[in-house]
Amino acid sequence: MKTLTNTLLRLIEIASIIGLNDNDVKNAKDYLMHNEFGLCYDTIITQIYEYDIEIDIKFYQFITKIGNLLNLTHENYFFMKELISDENNIPKSIKSELAKIIASLE
């Protein structure tokens, strides 16, 4: 349990560094303090997704590692792949903006 707690604390730290707002970081920490590991994890990944915060493949792999520790299926976090910023993947935020531009041309 200590390993999971420390891993989730690291997830929270990284989320804060990449731009997750203080309120969501605080909520995740509160869940963690009450041993609500799943809610902590879900809060972080859901809010990163909702705010279209770009991630890299290493962060996605870290999310996957924690998902495995929590015995979650891949479907619980697969959506985060949309946020990976690399040359082979268009991030969700850019896809959304492109869709708006294309729709305005019609």
C-alpha positions, 0 to 999 in steps of 0.5 A: 500500500505504501508503494501505491501511495508513493506512486500516486503522490508522484502522479499528483506531483507530475500532474501539477507540473504539467498544468493541472489546476490546484483545486484538482490537485488538492482533491486528488490529495484529499482522496489519497489521504483517505486511502481512496486510491481509485478516486485519486487516480481517476480525478487526476487522469479525468481532469487532465483529459478534460483540460486537454493537457498534453502528455508524453508517452512516458507519462502514459506509461506511468498511468498504465503502470498505476492502472495495473497496480489498481487492477484496472482494465486498459479501457479505464485509461486508454482515452488518455492516449489521445493526449500524447504529443508526438509525431505519430499522434495528433493531440485531442485539443488539436483535433477539436480545433481542426474539427471546428475549422472544418465545420466552419468551412461547410 
